[in-house]
Amino acid sequence: MVFNLLRKKVFWLIFLIIVALITLFFYPQTVLTPAQNIKNYFQPPTYDGSLVRINDISIPVELATSTEAVTKGLSGRPALDENEGMLFVFDLPYRYRFWMPDMNFPLDIIWLENGQIADITENATEDFDPLAPVFYQPNVPVRYVLEVNAGFVQKHNLKIGDQATLINIE
């Protein structure tokens, strides 16, 4: 009886060791360490020639077209280059609401529709309170939302009604 019980325990121990070895052997070799994940998360964007031209200013933009990209936005990034931005592209004009969780710097939000600036939100703060989040949205429906560093609008004297051209977008 004792021998039988001992044999069962040895069997299960060997079985678990074999499962562990198989798992380790077939474990994906491409798993990133936390340091590599952080590096990839903060990887600088690659610009594919997409530009927003407002008046005589050309702004290279990273496009946010997928649900994942729109949701992530610029969250978690340490900074945004001075004259670059992120352009959110939506299928239909709407009064989209934006907020600033996990942001590390303030933004100017330029709301675009029908080839012009439809509205402007300056200095959207990176201070985020999850218990009382602040939402930013335009006064009119828009299809495009351009995020740039805070102060960009004032520096370039942009105003509602200024012409905006989208280059290599869509």
DSSP file (Angstrom, degrees, kcal/mol; ACC not computed):
  #  RESIDUE AA STRUCTURE BP1 BP2  ACC     N-H-->O    O-->H-N    N-H-->O    O-->H-N    TCO  KAPPA ALPHA  PHI   PSI    X-CA   Y-CA   Z-CA
    1    1 A M     >        0   0    0      0, 0.0     4,-2.1     0, 0.0     5,-0.2   0.000 360.0 360.0 360.0 -48.8    0.0    0.0    0.0
    2    2 A V  H  >  +     0   0    0      1,-0.2     4,-2.6     2,-0.2     5,-0.2   0.899 360.0  52.3 -63.9 -41.2    2.8    2.5    1.0
    3    3 A F  H  > S+     0   0    0      1,-0.2     4,-2.3     2,-0.2    -1,-0.2   0.912 108.8  50.3 -61.6 -42.7    4.8    1.4   -2.1
    4    4 A N  H  > S+     0   0    0      2,-0.2     4,-1.9     1,-0.2    -2,-0.2   0.900 111.5  48.0 -61.2 -43.7    1.7    2.0   -4.3
    5    5 A L  H  X S+     0   0    0     -4,-2.1     4,-2.0     2,-0.2    -2,-0.2   0.907 112.1  49.1 -65.4 -43.0    1.2    5.5   -2.8
    6    6 A L  H  X S+     0   0    0     -4,-2.6     4,-2.4     1,-0.2    -2,-0.2   0.888 108.7  53.8 -63.5 -39.8    4.9    6.4   -3.3
    7    7 A R  H  X S+     0   0    0     -4,-2.3     4,-2.3     1,-0.2    -1,-0.2   0.890 107.9  50.4 -62.9 -40.2    4.8    5.2   -6.9
    8    8 A K  H  X S+     0   0    0     -4,-1.9     4,-2.4     2,-0.2    -1,-0.2   0.906 110.7  49.0 -65.1 -41.5    1.8    7.5   -7.6
    9    9 A K  H  X S+     0   0    0     -4,-2.0     4,-2.3     2,-0.2    -2,-0.2   0.912 111.9  48.3 -64.8 -42.3    3.6   10.5   -6.1
   10   10 A V  H  X S+     0   0    0     -4,-2.4     4,-2.7     2,-0.2     5,-0.2   0.911 110.2  52.8 -63.5 -42.0    6.8    9.7   -8.1
   11   11 A F  H  X S+     0   0    0     -4,-2.3     4,-2.5     1,-0.2    -2,-0.2   0.946 111.9  44.6 -57.8 -49.7    4.7    9.4  -11.3
   12   12 A W  H  X S+     0   0    0     -4,-2.4     4,-2.5     2,-0.2    -1,-0.2   0.862 112.1  52.7 -66.5 -35.7    3.0   12.8  -10.7
   13   13 A L  H  X S+     0   0    0     -4,-2.3     4,-2.1     2,-0.2    -1,-0.2   0.937 111.9  44.9 -64.1 -46.8    6.3   14.4   -9.9
   14   14 A I  H  X S+     0   0    0     -4,-2.7     4,-2.4     1,-0.2    -2,-0.2   0.896 112.1  53.4 -63.3 -40.1    7.9   13.1  -13.1
   15   15 A F  H  X S+     0   0    0     -4,-2.5     4,-2.4    -5,-0.2    -2,-0.2   0.927 109.6  47.3 -60.7 -46.2    4.8   14.1  -15.1
   16   16 A L  H  X S+     0   0    0     -4,-2.5     4,-2.5     1,-0.2    -1,-0.2   0.879 110.9  51.7 -64.5 -38.3    5.0   17.7  -13.7
   17   17 A I  H  X S+     0   0    0     -4,-2.1     4,-2.5     2,-0.2    -1,-0.2   0.919 110.4  48.6 -64.3 -42.5    8.7   17.9  -14.5
   18   18 A I  H  X S+     0   0    0     -4,-2.4     4,-2.6     2,-0.2    -2,-0.2   0.925 111.8  48.9 -63.4 -44.4    8.1   16.8  -18.1
   19   19 A V  H  X S+     0   0    0     -4,-2.4     4,-2.6     1,-0.2    -2,-0.2   0.916 111.8  50.0 -60.6 -43.5    5.3   19.3  -18.5
   20   20 A A  H  X S+     0   0    0     -4,-2.5     4,-2.5     2,-0.2    -2,-0.2   0.917 111.8  47.5 -61.9 -44.1    7.6   22.1  -17.1
   21   21 A L  H  X S+     0   0    0     -4,-2.5     4,-2.5     2,-0.2    -2,-0.2   0.909 112.6  48.6 -64.9 -42.1   10.4   21.1  -19.5
   22   22 A I  H  X S+     0   0    0     -4,-2.6     4,-2.5     2,-0.2    -2,-0.2   0.925 111.5  50.5 -62.8 -43.9    8.1   21.0  -22.5
   23   23 A T  H  X S+     0   0    0     -4,-2.6     4,-0.8     1,-0.2    -2,-0.2   0.927 112.7  45.7 -60.5 -45.7    6.6   24.4  -21.6
   24   24 A L  H  < S+     0   0    0     -4,-2.5     3,-0.4     1,-0.2    -1,-0.2   0.891 112.7  51.4 -64.3 -39.1   10.1   25.9  -21.3
   25   25 A F  H  < S+     0   0    0     -4,-2.5    -2,-0.2     1,-0.2    -1,-0.2   0.901 118.1  36.4 -65.4 -41.1   11.2   24.3  -24.5
   26   26 A F  H  < S+     0   0    0     -4,-2.5    -1,-0.2    -5,-0.2    -2,-0.2   0.416  85.3 124.1 -94.8   2.0    8.3   25.6  -26.5
   27   27 A Y  S  < S-     0   0    0     -4,-0.8    -3,-0.0    -3,-0.4     4,-0.0  -0.419  77.2 -96.0 -62.7 133.6    8.0   29.0  -24.7
   28   28 A P    >   -     0   0    0      0, 0.0     3,-0.8     0, 0.0    -1,-0.1  -0.235  25.7-151.6 -57.2 134.8    8.2   31.7  -27.4
   29   29 A Q  T 3  S+     0   0    0      1,-0.2    -2,-0.1    -3,-0.1    -3,-0.0   0.560  88.3  69.0 -81.8  -8.4   11.7   33.1  -27.7
   30   30 A T  T 3   +     0   0    0      2,-0.1    -1,-0.2     0, 0.0     2,-0.2   0.294  64.1 131.1 -95.8  10.0   10.4   36.5  -28.8
   31   31 A V    <   -     0   0    0     -3,-0.8     2,-0.3     1,-0.1    -4,-0.0  -0.457  55.0-132.2 -64.5 130.0    8.9   37.5  -25.5
   32   32 A L        -     0   0    0     -2,-0.2    -1,-0.1     1,-0.1    -2,-0.1  -0.596  10.1-124.4 -87.4 144.7   10.1   41.0  -24.6
   33   33 A T     >  -     0   0    0     -2,-0.3     4,-2.4     1,-0.1     3,-0.2  -0.397  34.5-102.7 -73.8 162.4   11.5   41.9  -21.3
   34   34 A P  H  > S+     0   0    0      0, 0.0     4,-2.3     0, 0.0     5,-0.2   0.885 124.5  54.4 -54.4 -38.6    9.8   44.8  -19.5
   35   35 A A  H  > S+     0   0    0      1,-0.2     4,-2.1     2,-0.2     5,-0.1   0.898 109.2  47.2 -64.0 -39.5   12.7   47.1  -20.5
   36   36 A Q  H  > S+     0   0    0     -3,-0.2     4,-2.5     2,-0.2    -1,-0.2   0.888 110.0  53.2 -69.0 -38.1   12.2   46.2  -24.2
   37   37 A N  H  X S+     0   0    0     -4,-2.4     4,-2.5     2,-0.2    -2,-0.2   0.921 110.0  47.8 -61.3 -43.4    8.4   46.7  -23.9
   38   38 A I  H  X S+     0   0    0     -4,-2.3     4,-2.1     2,-0.2    -2,-0.2   0.919 110.6  51.9 -63.5 -43.0    9.0   50.2  -22.5
   39   39 A K  H  < S+     0   0    0     -4,-2.1    -2,-0.2     1,-0.2    -1,-0.2   0.924 113.1  44.4 -59.7 -44.8   11.5   51.0  -25.3
   40   40 A N  H >< S+     0   0    0     -4,-2.5     3,-1.0     1,-0.2    -1,-0.2   0.870 110.3  55.2 -68.1 -36.2    9.0   49.9  -27.9
   41   41 A Y  H 3< S+     0   0    0     -4,-2.5    -1,-0.2     1,-0.3    -2,-0.2   0.889 115.8  37.8 -63.8 -38.2    6.1   51.8  -26.2
   42   42 A F  T 3< S+     0   0    0     -4,-2.1    -1,-0.3    -5,-0.2    -2,-0.2   0.249  84.4 138.0 -98.1  13.1    8.1   55.0  -26.3
   43   43 A Q    <   -     0   0    0     -3,-1.0     3,-0.1    -5,-0.1    -3,-0.1  -0.353  64.2-106.4 -57.6 131.7    9.7   54.3  -29.7
   44   44 A P        -     0   0    0      0, 0.0    -1,-0.1     0, 0.0    36,-0.0  -0.300  41.8-103.1 -60.3 146.2    9.6   57.6  -31.7
   45   45 A P        -     0   0    0      0, 0.0     2,-0.5     0, 0.0    17,-0.0  -0.280  24.3-130.4 -69.1 156.0    7.0   57.5  -34.5
   46   46 A T        -     0   0    0     -3,-0.1     2,-0.4     2,-0.0    -3,-0.0  -0.941  19.2-144.3-105.6 127.7    7.9   57.0  -38.1
   47   47 A Y        -     0   0    0     -2,-0.5    15,-0.1     1,-0.1     4,-0.0  -0.772   8.3-162.8 -95.2 133.6    6.4   59.6  -40.4
   48   48 A D        -     0   0    0     -2,-0.4     3,-0.1    13,-0.4    -1,-0.1   0.099  62.3 -79.5-103.7  21.6    5.3   58.3  -43.8
   49   49 A G  S    S+     0   0    0      1,-0.3     2,-0.3    12,-0.1   120,-0.1   0.482  83.0 147.2  94.2   2.9    5.0   61.7  -45.5
   50   50 A S        +     0   0    0     11,-0.3    11,-2.3   116,-0.0     2,-0.3  -0.583  23.2 176.7 -74.4 131.5    1.6   62.6  -44.1
   51   51 A L  E     -AB  60 167A   0    116,-2.5   116,-3.0    -2,-0.3     2,-0.5  -0.964  30.5-151.5-135.4 149.9    1.4   66.3  -43.5
   52   52 A V  E     -AB  59 166A   0      7,-2.0     7,-2.6    -2,-0.3     2,-0.6  -0.997  19.4-161.4-114.6 124.6   -1.2   68.9  -42.4
   53   53 A R  E     -AB  58 165A   0    112,-3.1   112,-3.0    -2,-0.5     2,-0.5  -0.931  10.1-179.6-109.5 118.1   -0.5   72.2  -44.0
   54   54 A I  E >   -AB  57 164A   0      3,-2.2     3,-2.6    -2,-0.6     2,-0.2  -0.977  67.3 -43.2-117.8 121.8   -2.2   75.2  -42.2
   55   55 A N  T 3  S-     0   0    0    108,-1.4   110,-0.1    -2,-0.5   103,-0.0  -0.448 126.5 -25.8  53.9-119.5   -1.5   78.5  -43.9
   56   56 A D  T 3  S+     0   0    0     -2,-0.2     2,-0.5    -3,-0.1    -1,-0.3   0.177 116.0 105.0-107.1  18.6    2.2   78.3  -44.7
   57   57 A I  E <   -A   54   0A   0     -3,-2.6    -3,-2.2    99,-0.1     2,-0.5  -0.872  53.9-158.5-103.7 125.1    3.1   75.8  -41.9
   58   58 A S  E     -A   53   0A   0     -2,-0.5    -5,-0.2    -5,-0.2    -2,-0.0  -0.909   8.8-167.6-102.3 125.2    3.7   72.1  -42.8
   59   59 A I  E     -A   52   0A   0     -7,-2.6    -7,-2.0    -2,-0.5     2,-0.2  -0.935  15.6-140.5-116.8 109.6    3.2   69.8  -39.9
   60   60 A P  E     -A   51   0A   0      0, 0.0    25,-2.0     0, 0.0     2,-0.4  -0.503  30.9-163.2 -63.9 134.2    4.5   66.2  -40.2
   61   61 A V  E     -c   85   0B   0    -11,-2.3     2,-0.5    23,-0.2   -13,-0.4  -0.949  24.9-140.1-128.5 144.0    1.9   64.0  -38.6
   62   62 A E  E     -c   86   0B   0     23,-2.2    25,-2.6    -2,-0.4     2,-0.3  -0.845  36.5-127.2 -89.5 133.9    1.6   60.5  -37.2
   63   63 A L  E     -c   87   0B   0     -2,-0.5     2,-0.6    23,-0.2    25,-0.2  -0.674  18.8-164.7 -91.0 138.3   -1.8   59.1  -38.2
   64   64 A A  E     +c   88   0B   0     23,-2.8    25,-2.3    -2,-0.3    22,-0.0  -0.927  35.2 138.1-116.9 102.4   -4.2   57.6  -35.6
   65   65 A T        +     0   0    0     -2,-0.6     2,-0.1    23,-0.2    -1,-0.1   0.663  47.4  75.2-118.4 -27.7   -6.8   55.7  -37.7
   66   66 A S  S  > S-     0   0    0     -3,-0.2     4,-2.6     1,-0.1     5,-0.2  -0.467  86.5-114.0 -85.6 161.1   -7.3   52.4  -35.8
   67   67 A T  H  > S+     0   0    0      1,-0.2     4,-2.5     2,-0.2     5,-0.2   0.902 118.4  51.3 -58.1 -42.0   -9.3   52.1  -32.6
   68   68 A E  H  > S+     0   0    0      2,-0.2     4,-2.4     1,-0.2     5,-0.2   0.926 111.6  45.6 -62.8 -45.8   -6.1   51.1  -30.8
   69   69 A A  H  > S+     0   0    0      2,-0.2     4,-3.0     1,-0.2    -2,-0.2   0.892 113.7  49.2 -66.3 -39.6   -4.2   54.1  -32.1
   70   70 A V  H  < S+     0   0    0     -4,-2.6    -1,-0.2     2,-0.2    -2,-0.2   0.918 112.7  48.0 -64.8 -42.9   -7.0   56.5  -31.3
   71   71 A T  H  < S+     0   0    0     -4,-2.5    -2,-0.2    -5,-0.2    -1,-0.2   0.908 118.0  40.2 -65.0 -42.5   -7.4   55.2  -27.8
   72   72 A K  H >< S+     0   0    0     -4,-2.4     3,-2.1    -5,-0.2    -2,-0.2   0.917  81.1 154.5 -74.2 -44.3   -3.6   55.3  -27.1
   73   73 A G  T 3< S-     0   0    0     -4,-3.0    -1,-0.1     1,-0.3    -2,-0.1  -0.249  77.5 -30.5  52.8-133.8   -3.0   58.7  -28.8
   74   74 A L  T >  S+     0   0    0     -4,-0.1     3,-1.7    12,-0.1    30,-0.3   0.272  97.2 138.2 -98.2   9.2    0.0   60.4  -27.3
   75   75 A S  T <   +     0   0    0     -3,-2.1    28,-0.2     1,-0.2    27,-0.2  -0.272  69.9  14.7 -58.1 137.8   -0.4   58.9  -23.9
   76   76 A G  T 3  S+     0   0    0     26,-3.4    -1,-0.2     1,-0.3    27,-0.1   0.236  90.6 130.2  84.8 -14.3    2.7   57.7  -22.2
   77   77 A R    <   -     0   0    0     -3,-1.7    27,-0.4     1,-0.1    -1,-0.3  -0.489  56.1-142.2 -73.7 141.7    5.1   59.5  -24.6
   78   78 A P  S    S-     0   0    0      0, 0.0     2,-0.3     0, 0.0    -1,-0.1   0.817  74.8 -20.6 -72.7 -27.9    7.7   61.6  -22.9
   79   79 A A        -     0   0    0     26,-0.0     2,-0.4    -5,-0.0    26,-0.1  -0.976  53.6-126.0-166.6 171.0    7.5   64.4  -25.5
   80   80 A L        -     0   0    0     -2,-0.3    68,-0.0    -3,-0.1    69,-0.0  -0.998  42.4-101.1-129.4 133.6    6.4   65.4  -29.0
   81   81 A D    >   -     0   0    0     -2,-0.4     3,-1.7     1,-0.1    68,-0.3  -0.206  39.7-109.1 -55.2 147.9    8.8   67.1  -31.4
   82   82 A E  T 3  S+     0   0    0      1,-0.3    67,-0.3    66,-0.1    -1,-0.1   0.820 111.0  27.9 -52.0 -44.8    8.3   70.8  -31.6
   83   83 A N  T 3  S+     0   0    0     65,-0.1    -1,-0.3     2,-0.0     2,-0.2   0.074 106.2  87.3-111.5  24.7    6.8   71.0  -35.1
   84   84 A E    <   +     0   0    0     -3,-1.7    65,-0.5   -25,-0.2     2,-0.3  -0.728  49.8 176.9-117.2 169.1    5.2   67.6  -35.4
   85   85 A G  E     -c   61   0B   0    -25,-2.0   -23,-2.2    -2,-0.2     2,-0.4  -0.904  30.3-106.2-155.1-177.8    1.8   66.3  -34.4
   86   86 A M  E     -cD  62 147B   0     61,-2.0    61,-2.9    -2,-0.3     2,-0.6  -0.993  26.7-155.6-122.1 130.1   -0.7   63.4  -34.3
   87   87 A L  E     -cD  63 146B   0    -25,-2.6   -23,-2.8    -2,-0.4     2,-0.5  -0.928   3.6-153.4-110.0 121.2   -3.7   63.5  -36.6
   88   88 A F  E     -cD  64 145B   0     57,-3.2    57,-1.9    -2,-0.6     2,-0.5  -0.818  12.4-160.2 -91.7 126.6   -6.8   61.5  -35.6
   89   89 A V  E     - D   0 144B   0    -25,-2.3     2,-0.3    -2,-0.5    55,-0.2  -0.940   9.4-175.1-115.4 122.7   -8.8   60.5  -38.6
   90   90 A F  E     -     0   0B   0     53,-2.3   -25,-0.0    -2,-0.5     4,-0.0  -0.800  30.6-128.5-115.3 157.9  -12.4   59.5  -38.2
   91   91 A D  E    S+     0   0B   0     -2,-0.3    -1,-0.1     1,-0.1    52,-0.1   0.850  91.2  25.5 -72.1 -35.5  -14.9   58.1  -40.8
   92   92 A L  E    S-     0   0B   0     50,-0.1     2,-0.2    51,-0.1    50,-0.2  -0.945  87.8-100.9-132.0 148.8  -17.7   60.6  -40.0
   93   93 A P  E     +     0   0B   0      0, 0.0     2,-0.3     0, 0.0    50,-0.3  -0.475  56.7 145.0 -66.1 137.9  -17.8   64.2  -38.6
   94   94 A Y  E     - D   0 142B   0     48,-2.1    48,-2.4    -2,-0.2     2,-1.6  -0.966  62.2 -95.9-163.7 163.6  -18.8   64.2  -34.9
   95   95 A R        -     0   0    0     -2,-0.3    48,-0.1    46,-0.2     2,-0.0  -0.579  53.4-165.6 -88.4  73.5  -18.1   66.1  -31.7
   96   96 A Y        -     0   0    0     -2,-1.6     2,-0.4    46,-0.2    -2,-0.0  -0.314  10.7-135.3 -64.7 140.7  -15.5   63.6  -30.5
   97   97 A R        -     0   0    0     40,-0.1     2,-0.3    38,-0.0    40,-0.2  -0.847  20.6-169.8-101.2 133.8  -14.5   63.9  -26.9
   98   98 A F  B     -H  136   0C   0     38,-3.1    38,-3.4    -2,-0.4     2,-0.3  -0.899   4.7-177.9-119.0 149.5  -10.8   63.7  -25.9
   99   99 A W        -     0   0    0     -2,-0.3    36,-0.1    36,-0.2    29,-0.1  -0.868  26.7-124.4-139.4 176.0   -9.2   63.4  -22.5
  100  100 A M    >   +     0   0    0     34,-0.4     3,-1.3    -2,-0.3     2,-0.1  -0.223  38.2 158.0-123.6  43.5   -5.6   63.3  -21.3
  101  101 A P  T 3  S+     0   0    0      0, 0.0   -25,-0.1     0, 0.0    -2,-0.1  -0.444  76.4   6.1 -68.6 143.1   -4.9   60.2  -19.2
  102  102 A D  T 3  S+     0   0    0      1,-0.2   -26,-3.4   -27,-0.2     2,-0.3   0.705  91.9 150.0  60.5  23.8   -1.2   59.2  -19.0
  103  103 A M    <   -     0   0    0     -3,-1.3    -1,-0.2    23,-0.3    25,-0.1  -0.629  33.6-167.3 -85.7 147.5   -0.1   62.4  -20.8
  104  104 A N  S    S+     0   0    0    -27,-0.4    -1,-0.1   -30,-0.3    22,-0.1   0.365  70.7  29.5-113.0   1.0    3.3   63.9  -19.9
  105  105 A F  S    S-     0   0    0     20,-0.1    -1,-0.2   -26,-0.1     2,-0.1  -0.987  83.8-101.3-157.2 153.1    2.9   67.3  -21.6
  106  106 A P        -     0   0    0      0, 0.0    44,-1.6     0, 0.0     2,-0.3  -0.364  37.8-154.4 -77.9 160.4    0.1   69.7  -22.5
  107  107 A L  E     -FE 124 149B   0     17,-2.1    17,-3.4    42,-0.3     2,-0.5  -0.902  19.6-135.9-131.6 156.6   -1.3   70.0  -26.0
  108  108 A D  E     - E   0 148B   0     40,-2.6    40,-2.3    -2,-0.3     2,-0.6  -0.954  27.1-151.4-101.7 135.2   -3.1   72.3  -28.3
  109  109 A I  E     -FE 121 147B   0     12,-3.5    12,-3.0    -2,-0.5     2,-0.6  -0.946   7.6-165.0-112.8 122.4   -6.0   70.5  -30.1
  110  110 A I  E     -FE 120 146B   0     36,-3.3    36,-3.1    -2,-0.6     2,-0.5  -0.931   8.5-152.2-110.9 117.5   -6.9   71.8  -33.5
  111  111 A W  E     -FE 119 145B   0      8,-2.4     7,-3.0    -2,-0.6     8,-1.5  -0.795  16.2-163.4 -95.1 123.1  -10.3   70.5  -34.8
  112  112 A L  E     +FE 117 144B   0     32,-2.8    32,-1.8    -2,-0.5    31,-1.1  -0.873  19.3 153.5-116.2 138.6  -10.4   70.3  -38.6
  113  113 A E  E >   +F  116   0B   0      3,-2.3     3,-1.0    -2,-0.4    51,-0.1  -0.951  65.1   5.8-158.8 142.6  -13.4   70.0  -40.9
  114  114 A N  T 3  S-     0   0    0     -2,-0.3     3,-0.1     1,-0.2    50,-0.1   0.849 128.0 -55.0  52.7  41.5  -14.1   71.0  -44.6
  115  115 A G  T 3  S+     0   0    0      1,-0.2    49,-2.4    48,-0.1     2,-0.3   0.736 120.2  78.0  71.4  23.5  -10.5   72.1  -45.2
  116  116 A Q  E <  S-FG 113 163B   0     -3,-1.0    -3,-2.3    47,-0.3     2,-0.6  -0.979  90.5 -83.6-153.7 167.7  -10.3   74.5  -42.4
  117  117 A I  E     -F  112   0B   0     45,-2.4    44,-2.6    -2,-0.3    -5,-0.2  -0.661  38.9-180.0 -74.6 119.9   -9.8   75.0  -38.7
  118  118 A A  E     -     0   0B   0     -7,-3.0     2,-0.3    -2,-0.6    -6,-0.2   0.746  64.6 -11.5 -93.4 -28.1  -13.3   74.5  -37.2
  119  119 A D  E     -F  111   0B   0     -8,-1.5    -8,-2.4    19,-0.1     2,-0.4  -0.972  59.3-143.6-164.3 163.4  -12.3   75.0  -33.5
  120  120 A I  E     -F  110   0B   0     -2,-0.3     2,-0.5   -10,-0.2   -10,-0.2  -1.000   5.0-168.0-139.6 134.9   -9.2   75.2  -31.3
  121  121 A T  E     -F  109   0B   0    -12,-3.0   -12,-3.5    -2,-0.4     3,-0.4  -0.975  20.3-158.8-119.7 114.2   -8.5   74.1  -27.7
  122  122 A E  E     +     0   0B   0     -2,-0.5   -14,-0.2   -14,-0.2     3,-0.2  -0.695  62.0   3.8 -96.4 146.3   -5.4   75.6  -26.4
  123  123 A N  E     -     0   0B   0     -2,-0.3     2,-0.6     1,-0.2   -15,-0.2   0.872  66.7-170.0  54.1  49.2   -3.3   74.2  -23.5
  124  124 A A  E     -F  107   0B   0    -17,-3.4   -17,-2.1    -3,-0.4    -1,-0.2  -0.607  29.8-124.0 -66.3 117.9   -5.1   71.0  -22.8
  125  125 A T        -     0   0    0     -2,-0.6   -22,-0.1   -19,-0.2   -25,-0.1  -0.291  12.7-143.7 -75.7 149.5   -3.4   70.1  -19.5
  126  126 A E  S    S+     0   0    0    -22,-0.1     2,-0.7   -24,-0.1   -23,-0.3   0.528  72.0 109.8 -83.8  -7.6   -1.6   66.8  -18.8
  127  127 A D        -     0   0    0    -25,-0.1     2,-0.5   -26,-0.1   -27,-0.1  -0.601  53.5-173.4 -71.1 113.6   -2.9   67.0  -15.2
  128  128 A F        -     0   0    0     -2,-0.7   -26,-0.1   -25,-0.1     3,-0.1  -0.945  20.1-170.5-120.4 126.9   -5.4   64.2  -15.1
  129  129 A D    >   -     0   0    0     -2,-0.5     3,-1.3     3,-0.3    -2,-0.0  -0.941   8.9-161.3-112.9 107.7   -7.7   63.3  -12.3
  130  130 A P  T 3  S+     0   0    0      0, 0.0    -1,-0.1     0, 0.0    -2,-0.0   0.738  92.1  56.6 -63.4 -20.5   -9.5   60.0  -12.9
  131  131 A L  T 3  S+     0   0    0      1,-0.2    -3,-0.0    -3,-0.1    -2,-0.0   0.717 125.9  18.7 -81.3 -20.7  -12.1   60.9  -10.4
  132  132 A A  S <  S-     0   0    0     -3,-1.3    -3,-0.3     2,-0.0    -1,-0.2  -0.444  85.7-171.7-145.0  66.2  -13.0   64.1  -12.2
  133  133 A P        -     0   0    0      0, 0.0     2,-0.5     0, 0.0    -5,-0.1  -0.289  17.4-135.0 -66.2 144.7  -11.7   63.8  -15.8
  134  134 A V        -     0   0    0      2,-0.0   -34,-0.4     0, 0.0     2,-0.4  -0.858  18.6-156.7 -98.1 132.0  -11.8   66.8  -18.1
  135  135 A F        -     0   0    0     -2,-0.5     2,-0.4   -36,-0.1   -36,-0.2  -0.873   1.3-154.7-110.0 143.6  -13.0   66.2  -21.6
  136  136 A Y  B     +H   98   0C   0    -38,-3.4   -38,-3.1    -2,-0.4   -15,-0.0  -0.955  23.2 157.9-116.0 133.9  -12.2   68.3  -24.6
  137  137 A Q        -     0   0    0     -2,-0.4   -40,-0.1   -40,-0.2   -42,-0.1  -0.991  37.5-105.4-152.3 155.5  -14.5   68.5  -27.6
  138  138 A P        -     0   0    0      0, 0.0   -19,-0.1     0, 0.0     4,-0.1  -0.276  23.5-123.0 -78.1 166.1  -15.1   70.9  -30.5
  139  139 A N  S    S+     0   0    0    -21,-0.1   -44,-0.1     2,-0.1   -20,-0.1   0.652  97.4  35.3 -79.0 -16.8  -18.2   73.2  -30.8
  140  140 A V  S    S-     0   0    0    -46,-0.1   -46,-0.2   -29,-0.0     2,-0.1  -0.919 100.5 -85.5-133.6 158.3  -19.0   71.6  -34.1
  141  141 A P        -     0   0    0      0, 0.0     2,-0.3     0, 0.0   -46,-0.2  -0.412  50.6-179.9 -64.2 138.9  -18.7   68.1  -35.6
  142  142 A V  E     -D   94   0B   0    -48,-2.4   -48,-2.1   -50,-0.2   -46,-0.2  -0.934  31.7-156.8-136.3 159.8  -15.3   67.4  -37.1
  143  143 A R  E    S+     0   0B   0    -31,-1.1   -53,-2.3    -2,-0.3     2,-0.4   0.607  81.0  50.2-107.5 -19.8  -13.6   64.5  -38.9
  144  144 A Y  E     -DE  89 112B   0    -32,-1.8   -32,-2.8   -55,-0.2     2,-0.4  -0.958  58.1-170.8-126.3 139.6  -10.0   65.3  -38.1
  145  145 A V  E     -DE  88 111B   0    -57,-1.9   -57,-3.2    -2,-0.4     2,-0.5  -0.986   7.4-162.1-131.8 121.9   -8.3   66.2  -34.9
  146  146 A L  E     -DE  87 110B   0    -36,-3.1   -36,-3.3    -2,-0.4     2,-0.5  -0.907   2.1-163.1-108.0 122.1   -4.7   67.5  -34.8
  147  147 A E  E     +DE  86 109B   0    -61,-2.9   -61,-2.0    -2,-0.5     2,-0.3  -0.913  19.4 160.6-105.3 129.5   -2.8   67.4  -31.5
  148  148 A V  E     - E   0 108B   0    -40,-2.3   -40,-2.6    -2,-0.5   -63,-0.1  -0.853  48.0 -68.9-135.3 170.0    0.4   69.5  -31.3
  149  149 A N  E >   - E   0 107B   0    -65,-0.5     3,-1.9   -67,-0.3     4,-0.3  -0.294  62.2 -93.2 -60.9 145.6    2.5   70.8  -28.4
  150  150 A A  T 3  S+     0   0    0    -44,-1.6    -1,-0.1     1,-0.2   -42,-0.1  -0.335 114.2  34.4 -57.8 139.6    0.8   73.5  -26.3
  151  151 A G  T 3> S+     0   0    0     -3,-0.1     4,-2.9   -44,-0.1    -1,-0.2   0.186  85.1 107.4  97.5 -15.1    1.7   77.0  -27.5
  152  152 A F  H <> S+     0   0    0     -3,-1.9     4,-2.1     2,-0.2     6,-0.2   0.917  78.2  50.5 -60.8 -45.3    1.8   75.9  -31.2
  153  153 A V  H  4>S+     0   0    0     -4,-0.3     5,-2.3     1,-0.2     4,-0.4   0.930 115.5  41.6 -60.9 -47.2   -1.4   77.7  -32.0
  154  154 A Q  H >45S+     0   0    0      3,-0.2     3,-1.0     1,-0.2    -1,-0.2   0.919 111.8  55.3 -67.4 -43.4   -0.3   81.0  -30.4
  155  155 A K  H 3<5S+     0   0    0     -4,-2.9    -1,-0.2     1,-0.3    -2,-0.2   0.871 118.3  34.6 -56.7 -38.8    3.3   80.7  -31.8
  156  156 A H  T 3<5S-     0   0    0     -4,-2.1    -1,-0.3    -5,-0.2    -2,-0.2   0.318 106.7-124.5-102.4   7.4    1.8   80.4  -35.4
  157  157 A N  T < 5 +     0   0    0     -3,-1.0    -3,-0.2    -4,-0.4     2,-0.2   0.890  45.0 177.3  53.0  45.9   -1.1   82.8  -34.8
  158  158 A L      < +     0   0    0     -5,-2.3     2,-0.3    -6,-0.2    -1,-0.2  -0.518   2.9 177.5 -80.6 148.2   -3.6   80.1  -35.9
  159  159 A K    >   -     0   0    0     -2,-0.2     3,-2.1   -40,-0.0   -42,-0.3  -0.977  39.0 -77.1-147.6 161.2   -7.3   80.9  -35.8
  160  160 A I  T 3  S+     0   0    0     -2,-0.3   -42,-0.2     1,-0.3     3,-0.1  -0.324 116.7  32.4 -57.0 135.3  -10.7   79.4  -36.6
  161  161 A G  T 3  S+     0   0    0    -44,-2.6    -1,-0.3     1,-0.4   -43,-0.1   0.183  81.4 138.2  98.9 -15.4  -11.3   79.6  -40.3
  162  162 A D    <   -     0   0    0     -3,-2.1   -45,-2.4     1,-0.1    -1,-0.4  -0.367  62.3-104.1 -61.2 142.2   -7.6   79.2  -41.4
  163  163 A Q  B     -G  116   0B   0    -47,-0.2  -108,-1.4    -3,-0.1     2,-0.4  -0.446  37.0-167.2 -71.6 138.5   -7.3   76.9  -44.4
  164  164 A A  E     -B   54   0A   0    -49,-2.4     2,-0.4  -110,-0.2  -110,-0.2  -0.995   3.6-166.4-131.5 128.8   -6.0   73.4  -43.7
  165  165 A T  E     -B   53   0A   0   -112,-3.0  -112,-3.1    -2,-0.4     2,-0.5  -0.952  11.3-146.6-116.5 133.4   -4.8   70.9  -46.3
  166  166 A L  E     -B   52   0A   0     -2,-0.4     2,-0.5  -114,-0.2     3,-0.2  -0.868  15.9-164.9 -99.3 126.2   -4.2   67.2  -45.7
  167  167 A I  E     -B   51   0A   0   -116,-3.0  -116,-2.5    -2,-0.5     3,-0.1  -0.950  68.8  -4.6-118.6 129.1   -1.3   65.7  -47.7
  168  168 A N  S    S+     0   0    0     -2,-0.5     2,-0.4     1,-0.2    -1,-0.2   0.878  96.1 136.9  58.4  42.6   -0.8   61.9  -48.1
  169  169 A I              0   0    0     -3,-0.2    -1,-0.2     1,-0.1    -3,-0.1  -0.985 360.0 360.0-125.3 128.9   -3.7   61.2  -45.7
  170  170 A E              0   0    0     -2,-0.4    -1,-0.1    -3,-0.1    -2,-0.0   0.323 360.0 360.0  89.9 360.0   -6.4   58.5  -46.3
